[in-house]
Protein backbone atom coordinates (compact mmCIF):
# COMPACT_ATOMS: atom_id res chain seq x y z
CA UNK A 1 0.00 0.00 0.00
CA UNK A 2 1.10 3.56 -0.72
CA UNK A 3 2.55 5.22 2.36
CA UNK A 4 1.60 8.74 3.30
CA UNK A 5 4.23 11.48 3.18
CA UNK A 6 4.50 14.29 5.73
CA UNK A 7 6.93 16.94 4.48
CA UNK A 8 7.88 19.95 6.57
CA UNK A 9 8.54 23.21 4.79
CA UNK A 10 10.68 25.37 7.03
CA UNK A 11 10.51 28.28 4.58
CA UNK A 12 13.08 31.00 5.46
CA UNK A 13 13.36 29.97 9.09
CA UNK A 14 16.10 28.35 11.11
CA UNK A 15 19.62 28.84 12.40
CA UNK A 16 22.46 26.46 13.17
CA UNK A 17 21.59 26.06 16.85
CA UNK A 18 17.82 26.02 16.41
CA UNK A 19 18.04 23.47 13.57
CA UNK A 20 20.06 21.10 15.69
CA UNK A 21 17.66 21.17 18.62
CA UNK A 22 14.61 20.90 16.36
CA UNK A 23 16.00 17.88 14.50
CA UNK A 24 17.14 16.21 17.72
CA UNK A 25 13.69 16.65 19.29
CA UNK A 26 12.06 15.30 16.14
CA UNK A 27 14.31 12.26 15.92
CA UNK A 28 13.90 11.53 19.63
CA UNK A 29 10.12 11.39 19.19
CA UNK A 30 10.18 9.45 15.91
CA UNK A 31 10.82 5.81 16.53
CA UNK A 32 9.67 4.01 13.41
CA UNK A 33 7.11 6.17 11.65
CA UNK A 34 4.46 4.40 9.60
CA UNK A 35 4.60 7.18 7.01
CA UNK A 36 7.42 8.80 5.06
CA UNK A 37 8.79 11.98 6.61
CA UNK A 38 10.84 14.76 5.01
CA UNK A 39 12.19 18.17 5.95
CA UNK A 40 12.57 20.84 3.28
CA UNK A 41 15.07 23.33 4.65
CA UNK A 42 16.76 26.50 3.35
CA UNK A 43 19.60 25.45 1.04
CA UNK A 44 22.33 26.91 3.21
CA UNK A 45 21.43 24.41 5.96
CA UNK A 46 21.15 21.30 3.79
CA UNK A 47 24.68 20.11 4.56
CA UNK A 48 24.05 20.54 8.29
CA UNK A 49 20.81 18.61 8.01
CA UNK A 50 22.40 15.91 5.89
CA UNK A 51 24.68 15.13 8.84
CA UNK A 52 21.96 15.42 11.48
CA UNK A 53 19.55 13.15 9.57
CA UNK A 54 22.09 10.59 8.33
CA UNK A 55 20.91 7.00 8.69
CA UNK A 56 17.56 8.04 10.21
CA UNK A 57 13.98 7.84 9.00
CA UNK A 58 13.71 11.45 7.80
CA UNK A 59 14.47 12.39 4.19
CA UNK A 60 15.89 15.71 3.18
CA UNK A 61 14.30 18.16 0.78
CA UNK A 62 15.09 21.55 -0.74
CA UNK A 63 12.60 24.37 -1.25
CA UNK A 64 13.51 25.39 -4.79
CA UNK A 65 16.06 24.73 -7.53
CA UNK A 66 17.09 26.04 -10.90
CA UNK A 67 15.53 24.80 -14.11
CA UNK A 68 19.01 25.02 -15.67
CA UNK A 69 21.66 22.36 -15.60
CA UNK A 70 24.67 24.60 -14.82
CA UNK A 71 26.32 27.86 -15.85
CA UNK A 72 25.94 31.61 -15.55
CA UNK A 73 22.93 31.79 -13.25
CA UNK A 74 24.16 33.77 -10.26
CA UNK A 75 22.46 32.90 -7.02
CA UNK A 76 20.88 29.72 -8.32
CA UNK A 77 21.36 26.15 -7.10
CA UNK A 78 21.26 23.20 -9.49
CA UNK A 79 19.65 19.81 -9.06
CA UNK A 80 23.06 18.14 -9.37
CA UNK A 81 24.34 20.24 -6.46
CA UNK A 82 21.34 19.29 -4.33
CA UNK A 83 21.86 15.65 -5.20
CA UNK A 84 25.41 15.83 -3.82
CA UNK A 85 23.90 16.63 -0.42
CA UNK A 86 21.58 13.63 -0.41
CA UNK A 87 18.45 15.57 -1.27
CA UNK A 88 15.48 13.35 -2.07
CA UNK A 89 12.76 15.96 -2.61
CA UNK A 90 12.54 19.50 -3.92
CA UNK A 91 9.47 21.71 -3.62
CA UNK A 92 8.72 23.43 -6.92
CA UNK A 93 6.11 26.08 -7.64
CA UNK A 94 5.30 26.95 -4.03
CA UNK A 95 2.76 29.78 -4.10
CA UNK A 96 5.29 32.08 -2.41
CA UNK A 97 7.65 31.52 -5.36
CA UNK A 98 4.83 32.03 -7.84
CA UNK A 99 3.72 35.20 -6.03
CA UNK A 100 7.03 36.87 -5.06
CA UNK A 101 9.32 35.57 -7.81
CA UNK A 102 6.90 35.52 -10.73
CA UNK A 103 7.26 31.80 -11.34
CA UNK A 104 4.96 30.70 -14.15
CA UNK A 105 3.32 27.34 -14.80
CA UNK A 106 5.84 26.70 -17.59
CA UNK A 107 8.83 27.47 -15.36
CA UNK A 108 7.49 25.24 -12.60
CA UNK A 109 7.08 22.44 -15.15
CA UNK A 110 10.70 22.91 -16.26
CA UNK A 111 11.93 22.81 -12.67
CA UNK A 112 10.02 19.57 -12.11
CA UNK A 113 11.62 18.17 -15.25
CA UNK A 114 15.12 19.18 -14.14
CA UNK A 115 14.53 17.67 -10.69
CA UNK A 116 13.46 14.35 -12.20
CA UNK A 117 16.48 14.37 -14.50
CA UNK A 118 18.68 14.70 -11.40
CA UNK A 119 16.96 11.88 -9.51
CA UNK A 120 15.12 14.26 -7.18
CA UNK A 121 11.39 13.94 -6.57
CA UNK A 122 9.70 17.28 -7.20
CA UNK A 123 6.89 18.22 -4.83
CA UNK A 124 4.83 20.25 -7.28
CA UNK A 125 2.58 22.80 -5.57
CA UNK A 126 -0.71 23.92 -7.07
CA UNK A 127 -3.48 25.99 -5.54
CA UNK A 128 -5.93 28.79 -6.05
CA UNK A 129 -6.03 32.24 -4.47
CA UNK A 130 -9.03 33.40 -2.45
CA UNK A 131 -10.35 35.52 -5.31
CA UNK A 132 -10.03 32.59 -7.72
CA UNK A 133 -11.97 30.37 -5.29
CA UNK A 134 -14.63 33.02 -4.82
CA UNK A 135 -14.94 33.34 -8.59
CA UNK A 136 -15.57 29.59 -8.85
CA UNK A 137 -12.26 29.03 -10.63
CA UNK A 138 -10.55 26.59 -8.24
CA UNK A 139 -10.75 23.58 -10.52
CA UNK A 140 -9.75 25.53 -13.61
CA UNK A 141 -6.67 27.00 -11.87
CA UNK A 142 -5.30 23.81 -10.32
CA UNK A 143 -5.91 21.85 -13.52
CA UNK A 144 -4.08 24.49 -15.56
CA UNK A 145 -1.12 24.44 -13.16
CA UNK A 146 -0.90 20.64 -13.17
CA UNK A 147 -1.48 20.38 -16.93
CA UNK A 148 1.73 22.32 -17.58
CA UNK A 149 3.70 19.81 -15.50
CA UNK A 150 2.03 16.84 -17.20
CA UNK A 151 2.63 18.31 -20.65
CA UNK A 152 6.36 18.83 -20.02
CA UNK A 153 7.01 15.60 -18.14
CA UNK A 154 4.91 13.02 -20.00
CA UNK A 155 5.04 9.51 -18.56
CA UNK A 156 7.55 10.63 -15.86
CA UNK A 157 4.58 12.25 -14.15
CA UNK A 158 4.14 9.11 -12.06
CA UNK A 159 7.42 10.00 -10.30
CA UNK A 160 6.28 13.34 -8.90
CA UNK A 161 4.54 14.31 -5.68
CA UNK A 162 1.72 16.86 -5.96
CA UNK A 163 0.80 19.27 -3.16
CA UNK A 164 -2.57 20.97 -3.23
CA UNK A 165 -2.12 24.19 -1.29
CA UNK A 166 -4.99 26.66 -1.41
CA UNK A 167 -3.12 29.98 -1.24
CA UNK A 168 -5.71 31.45 1.14
CA UNK A 169 -4.95 28.69 3.66
CA UNK A 170 -1.16 29.01 3.74
CA UNK A 171 0.12 30.50 6.97
CA UNK A 172 -3.27 32.06 7.68
CA UNK A 173 -4.66 29.56 10.18
CA UNK A 174 -7.57 28.99 7.76
CA UNK A 175 -7.71 25.38 6.65
CA UNK A 176 -9.72 24.02 3.77
CA UNK A 177 -12.50 21.81 5.10
CA UNK A 178 -11.92 18.11 4.58
CA UNK A 179 -14.65 18.18 1.93
CA UNK A 180 -13.08 21.13 0.08
CA UNK A 181 -9.67 19.49 0.16
CA UNK A 182 -10.87 16.02 -0.86
CA UNK A 183 -12.90 17.51 -3.70
CA UNK A 184 -9.84 19.19 -5.24
CA UNK A 185 -7.64 16.15 -4.59
CA UNK A 186 -10.16 13.99 -6.47
CA UNK A 187 -10.03 16.41 -9.41
CA UNK A 188 -6.23 16.24 -9.43
CA UNK A 189 -6.28 12.44 -9.15
CA UNK A 190 -8.63 12.27 -12.13
CA UNK A 191 -6.32 14.49 -14.16
CA UNK A 192 -3.31 12.36 -13.24
CA UNK A 193 -5.20 9.18 -14.12
CA UNK A 194 -5.95 10.51 -17.56
CA UNK A 195 -2.22 11.11 -18.04
CA UNK A 196 -0.68 8.05 -16.42
CA UNK A 197 -1.59 4.44 -15.83
CA UNK A 198 0.30 4.73 -12.52
CA UNK A 199 -1.57 7.71 -11.11
CA UNK A 200 -2.76 5.78 -8.08
CA UNK A 201 0.75 5.65 -6.72
CA UNK A 202 1.27 9.42 -6.95
CA UNK A 203 1.11 11.02 -3.51
CA UNK A 204 -1.14 14.08 -3.42
CA UNK A 205 -0.41 16.11 -0.28
CA UNK A 206 -2.60 18.75 1.31
CA UNK A 207 -0.94 21.95 2.52
CA UNK A 208 -2.38 25.01 4.21
CA UNK A 209 -2.39 25.44 7.99
CA UNK A 210 -2.30 21.70 8.64
CA UNK A 211 -1.83 21.26 12.37
CA UNK A 212 -2.03 18.77 15.21
CA UNK A 213 -5.81 19.22 15.54
CA UNK A 214 -6.92 19.00 11.92
CA UNK A 215 -4.38 16.55 10.47
CA UNK A 216 -6.16 13.28 11.31
CA UNK A 217 -9.39 14.34 9.64
CA UNK A 218 -7.69 15.68 6.52
CA UNK A 219 -5.48 12.60 6.25
CA UNK A 220 -8.46 10.26 6.49
CA UNK A 221 -9.73 11.37 3.07
CA UNK A 222 -9.30 8.85 0.25
CA UNK A 223 -7.23 11.11 -2.02
CA UNK A 224 -5.17 12.90 0.64
CA UNK A 225 -1.87 11.05 0.79
CA UNK A 226 -0.02 13.27 3.21
CA UNK A 227 0.73 16.85 4.09
CA UNK A 228 3.06 19.70 3.22
CA UNK A 229 3.38 21.44 6.55
CA UNK A 230 4.78 24.94 7.07
CA UNK A 231 4.39 26.57 10.49
CA UNK A 232 3.66 23.38 12.41
CA UNK A 233 6.84 21.72 11.11
CA UNK A 234 8.86 24.19 13.21
CA UNK A 235 7.30 22.84 16.40
CA UNK A 236 8.51 19.29 17.04
CA UNK A 237 5.56 18.29 19.26
CA UNK A 238 3.02 19.45 16.67
CA UNK A 239 4.93 17.98 13.74
CA UNK A 240 5.21 14.65 15.57
CA UNK A 241 1.48 14.50 16.15
CA UNK A 242 0.81 15.21 12.47
CA UNK A 243 3.20 12.37 11.60
CA UNK A 244 1.37 10.18 14.08
CA UNK A 245 -1.94 10.99 12.40
CA UNK A 246 -0.57 9.83 9.03
CA UNK A 247 -1.03 6.09 9.44
C1 LIG B 1 3.52 25.80 3.24
O1 LIG B 1 4.39 26.63 3.44
O2 LIG B 1 3.62 25.04 2.28
C2 LIG B 1 2.40 25.71 4.17
C3 LIG B 1 1.44 24.87 3.94
O3 LIG B 1 2.46 26.55 5.27
P1 LIG B 1 1.48 26.52 6.56
O4 LIG B 1 1.37 25.07 6.98
O5 LIG B 1 2.16 27.36 7.56
O6 LIG B 1 0.16 27.05 6.12
Boltz pocket constraint, residues with backbone or C-beta under 6 A from the ligand:
constraints:
  - pocket:
      binder: B
      contacts: [[A, 9], [A, 11], [A, 165], [A, 169], [A, 170], [A, 171], [A, 172], [A, 173], [A, 207], [A, 208], [A, 209], [A, 210], [A, 228], [A, 229], [A, 230], [A, 231], [A, 232]]
      max_distance: 6.0
